[in-house]
Amino acid sequence: MPPYDPSDLYLADRPNQLSDAVKGMPSYVYVPNSDSDTVSVIDPATYKVVRTVPVGHQPQHVVPSWDLMTLWVNNDLGNSLTPIDPRTGAFGKPVPVNDPYNLYFTPDGKSAVVMSEANRQIVFRDPHSMAIQDILPVPCEGVNHADFSPDGTYFIASCEFSGQLLKVDTSTHKLLGVLTMRSGAMPQDVKIAPDGSVWYVADMQTSGVWTVDGDRFKVTGFIPTGYGAHGLYVSRDSKSLYVTNRGAGSITVLDFATRKASAVWKIPGHASPDMGGVSADGTVLWLSGRYDAEVYAISTFDGHLIARIKVGNGPHGLCVYPQPGRYSLGHTGVFR
């Protein structure tokens, strides 16, 4: 895998530190509307929808490819991936892929990792053609979110419906362990700390974030955040973790140094902040409003709501693009 600084895995994600591969690409926010079978395209300069494009059935996430050149729309029930050329904005012909709920890429760029939730599989595929390389059946229900260890040798994935985590060897594709969490747990997004010392796992049912020792594969603690904790996003200075509390309509800002909340930002009125990403300059947190057919633009300075934008029904894993970073590990934009 590419070299990295063990003191800060997100060092390449500093404000406006764009790779040569994406320089000159127009900046947009791509919103998959799961219940409308469309993708809304938002101009972040005007906070307005400029296009709405039909895609496959039940698009869940818009995912940047490892080489940063393609955005893949995960049409889960449509059993396909729709490619988007982020330089031209062209939506291409869908590529057949069975049950692509979510999509990641190994740090060496050799495999796409499809979280085939309904099939209870993690499917390794060619990152360009999407031809199958290997299939790992998983002993859990609802496998969907993941992140990779600092050296890329393993990744940890959450199983939403059985309250478990999986540890998988990246190169051999073998299951290294299964961790069953507290009864009633519903783990969601997974994110490793900048120094690799701890993994954070959002839990929608216990309304907070679990801390996990990845090497020992053991739960080490719990941090309350808010009802329906769901998405996890690292600030551009690697100091904070933004936690979306979908049920509470708020965002909790966790300090990586203290592992405590430094702020809670409440979105005015009814809101359901879900998935998203941070703007290239680090000043705006973009989030889908899963149950409100809207998108939120939130200031990372003080948490105030900058804009509320109507989109299609069931907006989910929106992608802000381009973003800083040398390569993409997938999801809505996990960059190293």
N, C-alpha and C positions, 0 to 999 in steps of 0.2 A: 504494500500500500504506500501512498505518498508519505513523505516524512512529516512529522508533526511535533509540536512543542508540548511535552507532557504537562507543563504547568497551565496550559490553556488550549484546549482542543478547538476552541472557537476563535483562535487568533486571526485566522484568515477572513473572519466575518465582520471586521470592523466597518464603520460607516463608509459607504460608497467605495469600498475596496473591491471593485468589480474585476472579475477575470477578463483577460483579453477576449475570451470566447463570447462574452455577452456585451462587451462595450458597443454602444451604438444601438442596442436593442431598445425599442420603445417600452416604457414602463406602464404596465397594466395590472389590474387585479382580476384574476380569473375565478369565477364563482360557480361551482357545480350545483345546480338546483335538482336535488335528488327526486323530488316529487313532480317536477315539471319536465324532466328529461332534456334540460338545456344547460348551457353555460352562459352566464352573464359576464360581460367584459366591462370593467369599470376603469375610467380614466382617473388616476389618483390626483391629478392636478385640478380637476373640476369636480370630483366626487359625483360623477354622473355615469350612468350606464350608457355605453356607446354602441354596444352590439349585444344581441341575444341569439345564440346559435344552437340549433337542435343537435343533440348527440344521441348516444344509445340509452337504453333503459336503466334508470336509477344510477346516474353518475354520483360517485361518492367523494372522490378526491381528484384534484389536479396536481400532478406530480412531476417535478423537474427530473430529467434524465441525468445519469451520472456525468455525462460529458457536457451538460448544460445546454444542449442544442435543441432539445425537444421537450414539450410538456405533454404528459400522458393523462387523458381523462379516463378515470376508472369507471367504466360502465358495468357495474356489478351484475345486475340482473340481465343486462344486455349481452353479457359474456364477450366483452370486447374492450379494447383500449383505443380511444380516438387520439391520434397525434395532432399536436398544434405546433406550428413553426412560430416561435415567439418573435422572430425577426420580421416576418411578414404578416403574422396574424392568421395565416391560412390554416383551416381545419382539414386534416387529411382523411383518407379512407380508414375506417376502423379496422384494427387488427384483431382477429379472433383469439380470445383468451378466456378460459372458463373461470367464472366466479372471481373476478379481480376486485375484491373489496378494497384492498390497499396495496401499495407498491413501494418497495425499497430497492436499493442497489448496494452490493457489497463494496467495501472501501477500495478494493483493487479494480473496480469497474467491470469485472468479468461476468457478473451475474445480476440479473434482475430478480428480485425476491417478491413473489406475489403472495399476499396473504389471502388465501382462498378460504374465507371464513365458513361458508355454508358446507363446503366439502371437507372441512377439518384437515386442511393440508397447507403446508408451506411449499410453494412450487418455485424451483430455481429455473430461470429461463435465460436465453441469450438476450443481452440488454438492448439489442437492435432489432432482430427478427422476432423475438419473443418465442422462439422455438424452445421446447422443454429440454432442460438439461438433467433435472432430477426432481423427484417428488418426496417430500418428507411428510408422512401421515402424522398428525399430532393428537395426543391423548387428552384433548381439552375441547371446550366449546367457545367459539367466538374469537379465534385468534385474529388480531387486527393491527396493533401498534407495536413499534419496536425501536431500538437504538443499538449502536454498536460499541464494543469496548474500545479503549484508547488505541490499542494496537490492531484492532479489527479482527482478532482471532475468534471472537464469539459475539453473538447478539442476544439480547433479552427481548422476548415478545410477550405481550399481555393477552390473556384469554378472558374476554369480557364476561361471558355467560357462565363460566365455571369457576370464576374467582381464582385463577391460577396464572403463574408466569412460567415461561419456557426459556431455557438456556440452550442455544444451538451453536455448534461448531461451524464457523463460516466456511471453512475450506472443505471439510468432509461432509457437511450437511447432516451430521448426526446429532441426535438429541442428547445433551449433556446433563439435563436435569429438569425436574418439574417442581415448582414451589407452590404449594397450596396456601392461600392467604386466609385471613380471618373469615369466619362464616358470614356470608352476606356481602362479601367484597365484590366489587365490579370494576376491576382495573381497566384503565383507558390508555391515555398517552404515556409514553416512556421517554425520559430524557436523562442523559448522563451529565454530571456536573462538569464544569470547565477543567478541573484538575483530575477528573476521573475517579475521585475518591468515593463517590456515592451516586446511585441511580435514583431518580425520582419517578414515582408511578402515581398518576392521578387516579382517584377512585370516586366514581360517580355516586356510589351508595353510602360510603362512609364519610363523604363530604370533606375530603382532604387529600393529602399526598403522602404516600408511603416512601420511606427511604430504604434502600436495599444495598447491601454489599454484593457487588456483582461477582467478584472472584469466589467468595464463600457461598454465594447465592443464598442469602439470608436476609430477612427483614430486620432492619435495625431501629426503626422508629416510625412515627406518624406525626404529620403536621396538619392541624385543622385549617381549612381555607374557607370553604363555603359549600352550600348545597349543590351537588351535581358537578364536582370538580372533574374537568374533562381534558382540556388542551394545555400543553406546556410549551413555552417559547422563551428562548434565551435573549436577553437584551444585547445590544451591539457592543457594550463594554464588558460583557461577560460577568457582570456583577449581580444581575437579578434574573429571576425566573418568573415569567408571567403565567399565572394559573387562571384559566377560565372556569368560572363557577356557573355552569349552565342553568341550574335551577334557581340560583340566587340572583342571577342577572348582574354578576359582578366579576371583577378581576382582582385576584390577590397577587401582590408583588412580594416574592420571597427573596430574601437576601442570601446569596450563596455562602457568604462568610459566616453568618450567624445561624443560618437555617431557620430563620424566623420571618414572619410577615413584617414588612416595612410600611406597607400601605394596602388599603382595600379601595378599589375604584368601583363605585356603583353606577351602572348605566341608568339614566332617568327612565321612569315608567317601566312597562313590562319589557323584558329583554331575555334572550336566551343565547348568550355568547358561547360559541362552540369551538370551531377550528379556524386557523388563519396563519398569519405571519407578520413580521416586522418589516417596515419600509426599508429601503436600501440605506437611507440616511439615519435610520434608527429613531426617528421622531414620531412615527405613527404605528400603532398596533391595529392591524386589520383583522376583524373577526366576523364570521358568519353568525346570523341570528337564526338558529336552526328551526325554531317553531314560530318565527315571526316574519318570514319571507323578507328579510332585510340584512344589510351588512352594516357593521359599526366601524367607524374610523375613530380611534381613541388616541389622545395625546399621551406620549410616554413621559412627558415632563411632569404632568400633574394629574393625568387620568381623566381629563374632561372629554366629553363627547364632541368631536369635531363635526361629524356628519353621520346621518342615518339614511341609508340608501335602500330603496325598495328593489327587490330582485324577484326571482321565481320562488316557487314553493319548495321548502325543505333545503335551503342552502346549507352546504356541509363543508368539505375540506377545501376552502379557498386557497389560492396560491398568489402571493405577491411576487411579481417577476419583472426584471431580474433582481437578484439579491447578491450581496457579496459572498465570496467563497470560491475555492479552487475546484470543487466537485460536489455533487449532490448525493446524499444517501437516501433520498426519496421523501416519501410522505408529502406534506404540503410545503416542504423546503427545509430539510435538515442538511446544512452545509458544513464542510470542513475546509 
